[in-house]
Amino acid sequence: MLKLDLSKQSLKFVQNLPPKQFRQVLNKILALMSDPYPTDSIKLTGSPYKRTDIGEYRIIYNVEDDCVKVYYTGKRNDADVYKLLKKG
């Protein structure tokens, strides 16, 4: 099983979700530790990152060595996801 590295932004976002969505998103993030390439994951064009969705939320992550690094978690149709990734 892989390790998990959750960014501060992702942790803060998940902690502020309503209980039902909190469980759904957290379960999806934890599932990435055992299956980092689920069937719904998509590699982002021009970027080393992958994305996966759970309901109306998007998880941006990358697998490095033995660690799943979650960089961003947010609303699916929120363009801020890509702006943050460009800033690096």
Contacts in CASP RR format, 6 or more apart in sequence:
PFRMAT RR
TARGET T0000
AUTHOR 0000-0000-0000
METHOD contacts of the structure
MODEL  1
MLKLDLSKQSLKFVQNLPPKQFRQVLNKILALMSDPYPTDSIKLTGSPYK
RTDIGEYRIIYNVEDDCVKVYYTGKRNDADVYKLLKKG
1 33 0 8 1.000
1 34 0 8 1.000
2 32 0 8 1.000
2 33 0 8 1.000
2 34 0 8 1.000
2 36 0 8 1.000
2 63 0 8 1.000
2 66 0 8 1.000
2 67 0 8 1.000
2 68 0 8 1.000
3 33 0 8 1.000
3 66 0 8 1.000
3 67 0 8 1.000
3 68 0 8 1.000
4 29 0 8 1.000
4 30 0 8 1.000
4 32 0 8 1.000
4 33 0 8 1.000
4 67 0 8 1.000
4 68 0 8 1.000
4 70 0 8 1.000
5 67 0 8 1.000
5 68 0 8 1.000
5 69 0 8 1.000
5 70 0 8 1.000
6 14 0 8 1.000
6 29 0 8 1.000
6 70 0 8 1.000
7 69 0 8 1.000
7 70 0 8 1.000
7 71 0 8 1.000
7 72 0 8 1.000
9 71 0 8 1.000
9 72 0 8 1.000
9 73 0 8 1.000
9 84 0 8 1.000
10 29 0 8 1.000
10 59 0 8 1.000
10 70 0 8 1.000
10 71 0 8 1.000
10 72 0 8 1.000
10 73 0 8 1.000
13 73 0 8 1.000
13 74 0 8 1.000
14 22 0 8 1.000
14 25 0 8 1.000
14 26 0 8 1.000
14 29 0 8 1.000
14 73 0 8 1.000
15 22 0 8 1.000
17 25 0 8 1.000
21 57 0 8 1.000
24 54 0 8 1.000
24 55 0 8 1.000
24 57 0 8 1.000
25 54 0 8 1.000
25 57 0 8 1.000
25 59 0 8 1.000
25 73 0 8 1.000
27 54 0 8 1.000
28 52 0 8 1.000
28 54 0 8 1.000
28 59 0 8 1.000
29 59 0 8 1.000
29 70 0 8 1.000
29 73 0 8 1.000
31 38 0 8 1.000
32 38 0 8 1.000
32 52 0 8 1.000
32 59 0 8 1.000
32 61 0 8 1.000
32 68 0 8 1.000
32 70 0 8 1.000
33 68 0 8 1.000
36 61 0 8 1.000
36 63 0 8 1.000
36 68 0 8 1.000
37 50 0 8 1.000
37 63 0 8 1.000
38 52 0 8 1.000
40 52 0 8 1.000
40 53 0 8 1.000
41 50 0 8 1.000
41 51 0 8 1.000
41 52 0 8 1.000
42 50 0 8 1.000
42 51 0 8 1.000
42 52 0 8 1.000
43 49 0 8 1.000
43 50 0 8 1.000
44 50 0 8 1.000
44 51 0 8 1.000
44 60 0 8 1.000
44 85 0 8 1.000
47 85 0 8 1.000
48 62 0 8 1.000
49 60 0 8 1.000
49 61 0 8 1.000
49 62 0 8 1.000
49 71 0 8 1.000
49 85 0 8 1.000
50 60 0 8 1.000
50 61 0 8 1.000
50 62 0 8 1.000
50 63 0 8 1.000
51 58 0 8 1.000
51 59 0 8 1.000
51 60 0 8 1.000
51 61 0 8 1.000
51 81 0 8 1.000
52 58 0 8 1.000
52 59 0 8 1.000
52 61 0 8 1.000
53 59 0 8 1.000
53 76 0 8 1.000
55 76 0 8 1.000
56 75 0 8 1.000
56 76 0 8 1.000
57 73 0 8 1.000
57 74 0 8 1.000
57 75 0 8 1.000
57 76 0 8 1.000
58 72 0 8 1.000
58 73 0 8 1.000
58 74 0 8 1.000
58 75 0 8 1.000
58 76 0 8 1.000
58 78 0 8 1.000
58 81 0 8 1.000
59 70 0 8 1.000
59 72 0 8 1.000
59 73 0 8 1.000
59 74 0 8 1.000
60 70 0 8 1.000
60 71 0 8 1.000
60 72 0 8 1.000
60 73 0 8 1.000
60 81 0 8 1.000
60 85 0 8 1.000
61 68 0 8 1.000
61 69 0 8 1.000
61 70 0 8 1.000
61 71 0 8 1.000
62 68 0 8 1.000
62 69 0 8 1.000
62 71 0 8 1.000
63 69 0 8 1.000
71 84 0 8 1.000
71 85 0 8 1.000
72 81 0 8 1.000
72 84 0 8 1.000
72 85 0 8 1.000
74 81 0 8 1.000
END
